[in-house]
Amino acid sequence: DEKQLKHIEATVMQLSGNYEKLSSVTGNLLDEHHEKQKAIEVGCFLCWKVLSQSLENLKKEKADKKDLLQGIDEKADKSALAGKVSHSQFDANMERLKEMIQEIQSQVSIQEQGWQQLKEEMASKVDNVELGPFRRQLLEQWKSILKKKLKEKEPVTTADNAAGIKKQLLPDYHCLSCDQPIEVKVPG
């Protein structure tokens, strides 16, 4: 029995120690709970106060729907607004324009390369020193052909053809306002 009694006493002592620890922890938790509750009440009171002030401001400064629509109509004509381009459309069109410009630039650079290559080929095929005498020879042949053609087409003149006429013929002129014929005299 003594063993059981000692065992019960030890258990009671241990339980009383645990009880004291538990009561201490519980007291601390209750104190923290009271502090947090007070903080929440103060915070809620402040939030409620801020919200009520915001609500009062909104009541004072709220925009009436009619006033808002009237302001929109005054600031922007709705038909002009409908004709405006959105940012996404503008960006898409600018992107397409940029791509087209890049494509044109690439085509131009390809053509420039082709011209450069053609220029180099021409420079290698025809020497400028050889071109001068060839040009002179062509000009001489062209002049001689022109002289032959002109001699062939030259009209045959006879002695009977007069060098001029005695009287210069002028067309009949009429007055602009009355449409009467006007006599025009030849000077000299």
Z-matrix of the N, CA and C atoms (Angstrom, degrees):
N
C 1 1.424
C 2 1.529 1 112.00
N 3 1.326 2 112.89 1 -34.21
C 4 1.452 3 117.40 2 -179.12
C 5 1.521 4 111.03 3 -62.95
N 6 1.292 5 115.91 4 -38.39
C 7 1.468 6 120.04 5 179.14
C 8 1.512 7 109.75 6 -64.49
N 9 1.290 8 115.67 7 -43.20
C 10 1.454 9 118.61 8 -178.66
C 11 1.525 10 109.61 9 -67.89
N 12 1.318 11 116.14 10 -36.99
C 13 1.449 12 120.05 11 179.55
C 14 1.529 13 110.24 12 -64.63
N 15 1.319 14 116.81 13 -44.42
C 16 1.467 15 120.66 14 178.11
C 17 1.528 16 109.86 15 -63.80
N 18 1.289 17 113.90 16 -40.24
C 19 1.465 18 118.32 17 179.66
C 20 1.527 19 109.83 18 -64.16
N 21 1.331 20 118.13 19 -40.97
C 22 1.464 21 122.65 20 179.51
C 23 1.522 22 109.09 21 -67.69
N 24 1.354 23 117.22 22 -40.90
C 25 1.460 24 120.34 23 178.90
C 26 1.530 25 110.44 24 -63.48
N 27 1.321 26 116.12 25 -42.32
C 28 1.470 27 119.50 26 179.48
C 29 1.539 28 110.02 27 -63.98
N 30 1.315 29 115.93 28 -39.25
C 31 1.458 30 120.28 29 179.94
C 32 1.512 31 110.03 30 -67.67
N 33 1.335 32 116.99 31 -40.40
C 34 1.469 33 120.63 32 178.91
C 35 1.512 34 109.01 33 -65.10
N 36 1.314 35 117.93 34 -41.95
C 37 1.466 36 121.57 35 179.04
C 38 1.538 37 110.24 36 -62.96
N 39 1.296 38 113.50 37 -42.92
C 40 1.465 39 117.88 38 179.59
C 41 1.530 40 109.66 39 -65.33
N 42 1.333 41 117.04 40 -42.10
C 43 1.462 42 120.72 41 179.02
C 44 1.520 43 111.28 42 -64.20
N 45 1.371 44 116.52 43 -39.98
C 46 1.463 45 119.12 44 179.45
C 47 1.533 46 110.17 45 -66.35
N 48 1.331 47 117.65 46 -36.78
C 49 1.475 48 120.86 47 176.44
C 50 1.524 49 110.51 48 -65.68
N 51 1.316 50 114.78 49 -43.60
C 52 1.465 51 118.88 50 177.52
C 53 1.521 52 110.58 51 -63.86
N 54 1.357 53 116.29 52 -37.67
C 55 1.458 54 120.13 53 179.86
C 56 1.516 55 110.03 54 -63.38
N 57 1.339 56 116.62 55 -44.04
C 58 1.459 57 120.30 56 179.60
C 59 1.533 58 111.08 57 -62.53
N 60 1.339 59 116.73 58 -43.27
C 61 1.474 60 120.29 59 177.62
C 62 1.524 61 109.75 60 -62.47
N 63 1.334 62 115.44 61 -44.94
C 64 1.471 63 120.76 62 -178.34
C 65 1.516 64 110.56 63 -64.14
N 66 1.342 65 117.56 64 -41.04
C 67 1.461 66 119.74 65 179.45
C 68 1.528 67 110.01 66 -67.77
N 69 1.328 68 116.99 67 -36.24
C 70 1.469 69 120.72 68 178.13
C 71 1.535 70 109.91 69 -65.08
N 72 1.323 71 116.95 70 -47.19
C 73 1.473 72 121.32 71 -179.60
C 74 1.526 73 109.55 72 -64.02
N 75 1.351 74 115.45 73 -41.34
C 76 1.467 75 119.67 74 -180.00
C 77 1.518 76 109.74 75 -63.64
N 78 1.323 77 117.37 76 -41.90
C 79 1.475 78 120.78 77 178.10
C 80 1.519 79 110.29 78 -61.08
N 81 1.323 80 116.70 79 -44.71
C 82 1.466 81 120.38 80 178.64
C 83 1.533 82 110.59 81 -61.32
N 84 1.326 83 116.20 82 -43.36
C 85 1.465 84 119.87 83 179.86
C 86 1.526 85 111.33 84 -64.50
N 87 1.314 86 116.86 85 -39.52
C 88 1.462 87 119.80 86 177.81
C 89 1.523 88 110.90 87 -64.78
N 90 1.342 89 116.27 88 -41.89
C 91 1.467 90 119.56 89 178.36
C 92 1.537 91 110.55 90 -61.50
N 93 1.343 92 116.40 91 -45.70
C 94 1.476 93 120.14 92 178.56
C 95 1.523 94 110.42 93 -61.57
N 96 1.356 95 115.25 94 -40.15
C 97 1.462 96 119.21 95 -179.60
C 98 1.524 97 110.20 96 -63.50
N 99 1.328 98 117.49 97 -41.96
C 100 1.463 99 120.85 98 179.30
C 101 1.532 100 110.81 99 -64.57
N 102 1.325 101 116.60 100 -41.39
C 103 1.472 102 120.35 101 178.62
C 104 1.527 103 111.19 102 -63.77
N 105 1.329 104 115.86 103 -44.88
C 106 1.470 105 119.51 104 179.48
C 107 1.521 106 110.50 105 -65.29
N 108 1.324 107 116.57 106 -38.91
C 109 1.459 108 120.26 107 179.00
C 110 1.520 109 109.98 108 -61.97
N 111 1.353 110 116.51 109 -42.51
C 112 1.464 111 120.74 110 178.22
C 113 1.531 112 110.32 111 -63.86
N 114 1.360 113 116.29 112 -42.02
C 115 1.471 114 120.31 113 179.89
C 116 1.528 115 110.06 114 -63.58
N 117 1.323 116 116.85 115 -41.07
C 118 1.470 117 120.51 116 179.24
C 119 1.522 118 109.96 117 -65.06
N 120 1.346 119 116.28 118 -43.47
C 121 1.465 120 119.14 119 179.60
C 122 1.520 121 110.50 120 -62.69
N 123 1.344 122 117.61 121 -42.82
C 124 1.465 123 120.95 122 178.96
C 125 1.531 124 109.55 123 -65.12
N 126 1.358 125 115.73 124 -43.98
C 127 1.467 126 119.74 125 179.97
C 128 1.521 127 111.15 126 -64.30
N 129 1.312 128 116.93 127 -41.62
C 130 1.461 129 120.16 128 179.04
C 131 1.511 130 110.47 129 -65.38
N 132 1.345 131 116.11 130 -39.91
C 133 1.446 132 119.37 131 178.48
C 134 1.526 133 110.41 132 -61.71
N 135 1.373 134 115.50 133 -43.52
C 136 1.471 135 119.32 134 179.18
C 137 1.532 136 110.59 135 -65.79
N 138 1.330 137 116.31 136 -42.43
C 139 1.467 138 119.85 137 178.67
C 140 1.513 139 110.24 138 -62.91
N 141 1.347 140 115.71 139 -42.40
C 142 1.454 141 119.26 140 179.97
C 143 1.519 142 110.45 141 -63.56
N 144 1.330 143 115.93 142 -38.70
C 145 1.462 144 120.84 143 179.58
C 146 1.536 145 110.35 144 -66.12
N 147 1.341 146 116.99 145 -44.45
C 148 1.476 147 121.27 146 179.33
C 149 1.529 148 110.04 147 -64.67
N 150 1.335 149 115.80 148 -43.17
C 151 1.465 150 119.22 149 179.13
C 152 1.521 151 111.89 150 -64.20
N 153 1.295 152 117.54 151 -40.71
C 154 1.469 153 119.84 152 179.47
C 155 1.526 154 110.31 153 -65.98
N 156 1.350 155 117.49 154 -38.94
C 157 1.464 156 119.78 155 177.27
C 158 1.525 157 110.50 156 -65.27
N 159 1.353 158 117.15 157 -40.65
C 160 1.467 159 121.04 158 178.25
C 161 1.521 160 110.43 159 -63.78
N 162 1.328 161 116.16 160 -39.33
C 163 1.460 162 120.17 161 179.09
C 164 1.519 163 110.24 162 -65.35
N 165 1.309 164 117.48 163 -41.69
C 166 1.466 165 120.86 164 177.59
C 167 1.522 166 110.57 165 -62.68
N 168 1.337 167 117.08 166 -43.06
C 169 1.472 168 120.86 167 177.93
C 170 1.516 169 110.98 168 -61.88
N 171 1.311 170 116.90 169 -42.53
C 172 1.466 171 120.18 170 178.88
C 173 1.520 172 111.36 171 -63.52
N 174 1.332 173 116.51 172 -39.74
C 175 1.465 174 119.40 173 178.53
C 176 1.517 175 110.64 174 -62.63
N 177 1.348 176 115.51 175 -40.07
C 178 1.463 177 119.78 176 -179.06
C 179 1.523 178 111.87 177 -71.46
N 180 1.338 179 117.04 178 -41.20
C 181 1.453 180 121.76 179 -170.58
C 182 1.519 181 113.83 180 -106.37
N 183 1.307 182 118.97 181 10.95
C 184 1.466 183 119.72 182 -175.69
C 185 1.520 184 109.69 183 -65.94
N 186 1.340 185 115.29 184 148.04
C 187 1.452 186 121.46 185 -179.35
C 188 1.520 187 108.35 186 -93.65
N 189 1.303 188 114.81 187 130.67
C 190 1.459 189 119.54 188 176.52
C 191 1.520 190 108.12 189 -76.69
N 192 1.324 191 117.61 190 143.28
C 193 1.464 192 121.79 191 -176.58
C 194 1.526 193 111.03 192 -60.87
N 195 1.326 194 116.54 193 -40.03
C 196 1.472 195 120.25 194 179.83
C 197 1.528 196 110.43 195 -64.07
N 198 1.335 197 115.52 196 -44.04
C 199 1.470 198 119.54 197 179.44
C 200 1.522 199 111.02 198 -63.29
N 201 1.330 200 116.13 199 -39.64
C 202 1.456 201 120.95 200 179.88
C 203 1.524 202 111.18 201 -64.62
N 204 1.329 203 117.44 202 -46.05
C 205 1.472 204 120.91 203 179.15
C 206 1.515 205 111.30 204 -64.95
N 207 1.337 206 116.64 205 -38.31
C 208 1.454 207 120.06 206 178.02
C 209 1.531 208 110.61 207 -64.82
N 210 1.320 209 116.13 208 -40.83
C 211 1.473 210 120.41 209 178.45
C 212 1.516 211 111.23 210 -63.95
N 213 1.338 212 116.27 211 -39.32
C 214 1.466 213 119.30 212 178.43
C 215 1.518 214 110.45 213 -65.29
N 216 1.333 215 116.73 214 -42.58
C 217 1.467 216 120.06 215 179.17
C 218 1.518 217 111.73 216 -63.34
N 219 1.335 218 116.40 217 -37.18
C 220 1.457 219 119.38 218 -179.98
C 221 1.520 220 111.77 219 -71.13
N 222 1.317 221 116.69 220 -38.28
C 223 1.463 222 119.31 221 -175.79
C 224 1.514 223 113.34 222 -78.33
N 225 1.320 224 117.80 223 -35.37
C 226 1.468 225 119.50 224 -176.76
C 227 1.517 226 108.71 225 -140.89
N 228 1.304 227 115.46 226 124.00
C 229 1.454 228 120.27 227 175.15
C 230 1.523 229 107.76 228 -68.79
N 231 1.336 230 117.02 229 127.73
C 232 1.459 231 119.73 230 -174.21
C 233 1.521 232 111.82 231 -64.58
N 234 1.332 233 117.94 232 -34.53
C 235 1.468 234 118.60 233 179.07
C 236 1.522 235 110.74 234 -68.58
N 237 1.327 236 117.46 235 -36.79
C 238 1.471 237 120.14 236 176.28
C 239 1.513 238 110.09 237 -68.61
N 240 1.326 239 116.09 238 -35.80
C 241 1.455 240 120.57 239 178.83
C 242 1.524 241 111.24 240 -64.99
N 243 1.353 242 116.39 241 -36.39
C 244 1.471 243 120.37 242 179.16
C 245 1.526 244 111.12 243 -67.31
N 246 1.333 245 116.95 244 -28.11
C 247 1.458 246 120.73 245 -179.15
C 248 1.514 247 114.16 246 -82.57
N 249 1.295 248 117.33 247 -5.71
C 250 1.460 249 121.14 248 -179.63
C 251 1.523 250 110.56 249 -76.04
N 252 1.303 251 114.90 250 155.54
C 253 1.465 252 121.53 251 -179.63
C 254 1.525 253 108.73 252 -96.91
N 255 1.291 254 115.95 253 137.69
C 256 1.461 255 119.16 254 178.69
C 257 1.526 256 109.56 255 -75.29
N 258 1.307 257 115.81 256 161.87
C 259 1.467 258 120.86 257 -179.33
C 260 1.525 259 110.78 258 -61.94
N 261 1.319 260 116.45 259 -39.04
C 262 1.470 261 118.71 260 -177.87
C 263 1.530 262 110.66 261 -66.75
N 264 1.352 263 116.98 262 -39.96
C 265 1.467 264 119.33 263 177.42
C 266 1.518 265 110.39 264 -65.71
N 267 1.324 266 116.73 265 -42.68
C 268 1.455 267 120.90 266 179.72
C 269 1.527 268 110.83 267 -61.02
N 270 1.333 269 115.54 268 -46.59
C 271 1.462 270 119.65 269 179.54
C 272 1.525 271 111.37 270 -62.56
N 273 1.351 272 117.20 271 -40.55
C 274 1.463 273 120.33 272 179.84
C 275 1.523 274 110.34 273 -64.79
N 276 1.331 275 117.16 274 -43.39
C 277 1.470 276 120.31 275 179.35
C 278 1.522 277 111.35 276 -66.59
N 279 1.320 278 117.16 277 -38.71
C 280 1.460 279 119.41 278 178.23
C 281 1.526 280 110.62 279 -65.84
N 282 1.324 281 116.78 280 -36.14
C 283 1.469 282 120.74 281 178.00
C 284 1.529 283 109.95 282 -65.26
N 285 1.351 284 116.43 283 -43.52
C 286 1.474 285 119.36 284 178.14
C 287 1.524 286 110.92 285 -63.85
N 288 1.341 287 116.22 286 -41.57
C 289 1.462 288 120.26 287 178.43
C 290 1.518 289 110.71 288 -62.23
N 291 1.312 290 116.99 289 -41.18
C 292 1.466 291 121.62 290 178.61
C 293 1.525 292 110.42 291 -62.23
N 294 1.345 293 116.54 292 -42.96
C 295 1.465 294 120.27 293 178.64
C 296 1.526 295 110.86 294 -63.97
N 297 1.349 296 116.87 295 -41.00
C 298 1.469 297 119.84 296 179.27
C 299 1.529 298 110.70 297 -63.77
N 300 1.328 299 116.98 298 -41.64
C 301 1.472 300 120.62 299 179.56
C 302 1.522 301 110.12 300 -63.66
N 303 1.321 302 116.47 301 -41.99
C 304 1.465 303 119.67 302 178.63
C 305 1.530 304 110.56 303 -63.83
N 306 1.326 305 116.56 304 -38.95
C 307 1.466 306 120.14 305 178.89
C 308 1.529 307 110.81 306 -64.99
N 309 1.344 308 116.07 307 -42.47
C 310 1.469 309 120.18 308 178.64
C 311 1.528 310 109.91 309 -64.67
N 312 1.328 311 116.89 310 -41.26
C 313 1.463 312 119.78 311 178.94
C 314 1.529 313 111.07 312 -62.67
N 315 1.315 314 116.52 313 -39.06
C 316 1.470 315 118.74 314 179.07
C 317 1.526 316 110.17 315 -67.51
N 318 1.358 317 117.37 316 -38.77
C 319 1.461 318 119.89 317 177.61
C 320 1.521 319 111.06 318 -64.59
N 321 1.334 320 116.41 319 -41.09
C 322 1.469 321 120.27 320 179.20
C 323 1.527 322 110.03 321 -64.25
N 324 1.317 323 117.22 322 -41.90
C 325 1.466 324 118.63 323 179.52
C 326 1.527 325 111.11 324 -66.07
N 327 1.338 326 117.15 325 -35.38
C 328 1.469 327 120.14 326 176.27
C 329 1.523 328 109.84 327 -64.77
N 330 1.353 329 116.77 328 -43.12
C 331 1.471 330 119.60 329 178.49
C 332 1.520 331 111.29 330 -64.83
N 333 1.330 332 116.82 331 -39.85
C 334 1.465 333 119.40 332 178.38
C 335 1.525 334 110.76 333 -62.57
N 336 1.312 335 116.88 334 -39.36
C 337 1.463 336 120.36 335 176.93
C 338 1.527 337 109.99 336 -63.63
N 339 1.344 338 116.18 337 -41.16
C 340 1.466 339 119.95 338 178.03
C 341 1.516 340 111.74 339 -62.96
N 342 1.358 341 116.63 340 -43.14
C 343 1.464 342 119.88 341 178.26
C 344 1.525 343 110.99 342 -64.42
N 345 1.290 344 116.35 343 -41.08
C 346 1.459 345 120.15 344 178.85
C 347 1.527 346 110.53 345 -61.82
N 348 1.333 347 115.34 346 -43.48
C 349 1.462 348 119.76 347 179.72
C 350 1.533 349 110.28 348 -64.81
N 351 1.346 350 117.17 349 -42.54
C 352 1.466 351 121.17 350 178.47
C 353 1.524 352 110.48 351 -63.23
N 354 1.329 353 116.22 352 -41.10
C 355 1.463 354 120.51 353 179.31
C 356 1.525 355 110.73 354 -62.13
N 357 1.324 356 115.78 355 -42.68
C 358 1.462 357 119.39 356 178.68
C 359 1.524 358 111.34 357 -65.67
N 360 1.331 359 116.94 358 -39.14
C 361 1.467 360 119.93 359 178.65
C 362 1.520 361 110.74 360 -65.69
N 363 1.359 362 116.32 361 -41.99
C 364 1.465 363 119.52 362 179.24
C 365 1.525 364 110.48 363 -65.21
N 366 1.315 365 116.72 364 -39.71
C 367 1.457 366 119.97 365 -179.85
C 368 1.522 367 110.56 366 -64.81
N 369 1.326 368 116.37 367 -34.20
C 370 1.464 369 118.52 368 -179.48
C 371 1.529 370 111.23 369 -78.18
N 372 1.337 371 118.76 370 -26.45
C 373 1.464 372 121.16 371 -176.99
C 374 1.520 373 112.93 372 -85.64
N 375 1.326 374 117.54 373 -40.32
C 376 1.460 375 120.13 374 -176.88
C 377 1.516 376 108.30 375 -117.57
N 378 1.301 377 114.54 376 123.91
C 379 1.447 378 120.17 377 177.62
C 380 1.521 379 107.73 378 -90.42
N 381 1.330 380 118.56 379 137.45
C 382 1.464 381 122.29 380 -178.36
C 383 1.523 382 112.04 381 -61.69
N 384 1.291 383 116.73 382 -29.27
C 385 1.471 384 119.87 383 178.86
C 386 1.525 385 109.41 384 -67.55
N 387 1.318 386 118.31 385 -38.67
C 388 1.460 387 121.98 386 179.46
C 389 1.528 388 111.55 387 -75.06
N 390 1.303 389 117.37 388 -26.44
C 391 1.452 390 121.45 389 -175.72
C 392 1.534 391 111.94 390 -71.07
N 393 1.315 392 120.43 391 -35.98
C 394 1.470 393 123.78 392 -179.13
C 395 1.532 394 113.08 393 -58.69
N 396 1.330 395 120.01 394 -54.62
C 397 1.466 396 119.92 395 179.60
C 398 1.537 397 112.12 396 -63.70
N 399 1.303 398 116.94 397 -35.08
C 400 1.470 399 120.36 398 179.25
C 401 1.535 400 110.07 399 -64.97
N 402 1.307 401 117.02 400 -39.87
C 403 1.462 402 121.34 401 178.85
C 404 1.523 403 110.54 402 -65.17
N 405 1.329 404 117.59 403 -43.84
C 406 1.472 405 121.14 404 178.92
C 407 1.516 406 111.11 405 -60.75
N 408 1.322 407 116.16 406 -43.15
C 409 1.467 408 120.72 407 179.50
C 410 1.542 409 110.45 408 -62.08
N 411 1.318 410 117.27 409 -41.69
C 412 1.469 411 120.76 410 178.53
C 413 1.518 412 111.11 411 -64.01
N 414 1.347 413 117.86 412 -42.67
C 415 1.464 414 121.26 413 179.16
C 416 1.527 415 111.64 414 -62.72
N 417 1.308 416 117.92 415 -41.56
C 418 1.469 417 121.10 416 179.07
C 419 1.523 418 111.25 417 -63.43
N 420 1.320 419 116.83 418 -42.87
C 421 1.465 420 120.25 419 178.77
C 422 1.523 421 110.42 420 -65.08
N 423 1.300 422 116.84 421 -40.38
C 424 1.462 423 120.70 422 -179.27
C 425 1.533 424 110.29 423 -64.61
N 426 1.336 425 118.19 424 -41.96
C 427 1.466 426 121.85 425 178.58
C 428 1.522 427 111.14 426 -63.64
N 429 1.322 428 117.07 427 -42.46
C 430 1.468 429 119.42 428 -179.55
C 431 1.528 430 110.91 429 -66.25
N 432 1.319 431 118.16 430 -37.59
C 433 1.480 432 121.28 431 177.87
C 434 1.517 433 109.73 432 -66.07
N 435 1.340 434 118.30 433 -41.07
C 436 1.456 435 121.56 434 178.76
C 437 1.528 436 111.07 435 -62.81
N 438 1.337 437 118.01 436 -41.48
C 439 1.466 438 121.55 437 179.64
C 440 1.521 439 110.28 438 -62.61
N 441 1.331 440 117.93 439 -42.95
C 442 1.465 441 121.52 440 178.77
C 443 1.524 442 110.65 441 -62.39
N 444 1.306 443 117.76 442 -43.89
C 445 1.470 444 121.97 443 -178.83
C 446 1.513 445 110.10 444 -64.55
N 447 1.343 446 117.62 445 -41.11
C 448 1.456 447 120.81 446 -179.55
C 449 1.529 448 110.92 447 -66.56
N 450 1.328 449 118.42 448 -37.53
C 451 1.464 450 121.50 449 178.88
C 452 1.516 451 110.31 450 -67.56
N 453 1.299 452 117.49 451 -36.02
C 454 1.459 453 121.13 452 179.39
C 455 1.517 454 110.87 453 -68.69
N 456 1.272 455 119.25 454 -34.88
C 457 1.455 456 122.85 455 -176.33
C 458 1.525 457 112.22 456 -91.19
N 459 1.296 458 120.31 457 -1.69
C 460 1.451 459 123.40 458 -177.02
C 461 1.535 460 109.11 459 -67.98
N 462 1.346 461 117.40 460 127.16
C 463 1.477 462 118.99 461 -178.85
C 464 1.544 463 111.08 462 -71.48
N 465 1.272 464 114.40 463 147.96
C 466 1.465 465 120.60 464 178.39
C 467 1.516 466 107.66 465 -82.69
N 468 1.334 467 117.46 466 122.77
C 469 1.454 468 121.35 467 -178.25
C 470 1.521 469 108.67 468 -94.90
N 471 1.340 470 114.39 469 141.13
C 472 1.471 471 119.57 470 177.72
C 473 1.508 472 108.70 471 -114.05
N 474 1.288 473 117.75 472 165.38
C 475 1.460 474 123.13 473 -177.29
C 476 1.517 475 110.81 474 -74.07
N 477 1.320 476 118.38 475 -20.42
C 478 1.462 477 121.27 476 -176.52
C 479 1.547 478 112.30 477 -77.77
N 480 1.301 479 116.92 478 -18.99
C 481 1.473 480 118.56 479 -176.96
C 482 1.520 481 109.81 480 -70.86
N 483 1.303 482 114.45 481 133.35
C 484 1.464 483 120.12 482 -179.29
C 485 1.519 484 109.18 483 -81.44
N 486 1.306 485 114.35 484 151.48
C 487 1.454 486 120.10 485 -179.93
C 488 1.522 487 110.49 486 -81.17
N 489 1.321 488 119.02 487 -18.04
C 490 1.452 489 122.05 488 -178.42
C 491 1.517 490 110.05 489 -168.03
N 492 1.306 491 117.03 490 -175.21
C 493 1.458 492 120.74 491 177.45
C 494 1.507 493 108.21 492 -119.22
N 495 1.342 494 114.46 493 158.23
C 496 1.455 495 118.71 494 -175.96
C 497 1.529 496 112.19 495 -75.07
N 498 1.304 497 116.09 496 -41.63
C 499 1.451 498 119.13 497 -175.31
C 500 1.538 499 107.97 498 -118.98
N 501 1.302 500 114.03 499 135.35
C 502 1.468 501 118.17 500 178.95
C 503 1.526 502 107.54 501 -82.01
N 504 1.329 503 116.02 502 130.27
C 505 1.451 504 120.37 503 -178.34
C 506 1.520 505 109.66 504 -91.76
N 507 1.327 506 115.04 505 124.77
C 508 1.450 507 120.48 506 178.33
C 509 1.524 508 108.44 507 -114.68
N 510 1.272 509 118.18 508 147.05
C 511 1.469 510 119.20 509 178.15
C 512 1.517 511 110.62 510 -71.23
N 513 1.316 512 116.44 511 159.77
C 514 1.466 513 120.92 512 178.53
C 515 1.527 514 108.54 513 -72.49
N 516 1.354 515 114.68 514 134.17
C 517 1.452 516 120.86 515 177.38
C 518 1.512 517 109.18 516 -109.52
N 519 1.314 518 116.53 517 145.56
C 520 1.471 519 122.82 518 178.33
C 521 1.521 520 108.69 519 -124.23
N 522 1.342 521 113.34 520 150.17
C 523 1.461 522 120.72 521 178.90
C 524 1.526 523 108.04 522 -68.97
N 525 1.316 524 114.80 523 141.12
C 526 1.466 525 119.45 524 -178.91
C 527 1.526 526 112.39 525 -71.54
N 528 1.331 527 117.76 526 -33.78
C 529 1.460 528 119.80 527 -175.63
C 530 1.533 529 112.75 528 -86.62
N 531 1.327 530 117.45 529 -40.47
C 532 1.469 531 118.02 530 -175.35
C 533 1.529 532 113.04 531 -113.73
N 534 1.280 533 120.20 532 -5.85
C 535 1.471 534 126.58 533 176.36
C 536 1.539 535 112.66 534 63.92
N 537 1.356 536 118.63 535 27.72
C 538 1.474 537 122.97 536 176.15
C 539 1.530 538 108.78 537 -86.54
N 540 1.340 539 117.00 538 143.70
C 541 1.464 540 117.88 539 178.06
C 542 1.545 541 110.98 540 -64.94
N 543 1.325 542 115.90 541 145.18
C 544 1.461 543 122.91 542 -179.79
C 545 1.512 544 107.28 543 -119.07
N 546 1.356 545 114.14 544 135.31
C 547 1.458 546 119.26 545 178.76
C 548 1.518 547 108.42 546 -88.94
N 549 1.310 548 115.98 547 124.97
C 550 1.451 549 121.33 548 -178.84
C 551 1.526 550 106.86 549 -108.43
N 552 1.337 551 116.02 550 126.32
C 553 1.463 552 120.29 551 -179.35
C 554 1.508 553 108.94 552 -97.55
N 555 1.340 554 113.63 553 140.27
C 556 1.443 555 120.16 554 179.25
C 557 1.519 556 108.05 555 -85.91
N 558 1.304 557 118.18 556 130.55
C 559 1.462 558 118.75 557 179.62
C 560 1.536 559 110.62 558 -69.03
N 561 1.343 560 113.78 559 140.17
C 562 1.453 561 119.83 560 176.00
C 563 1.430 562 108.73 561 85.04
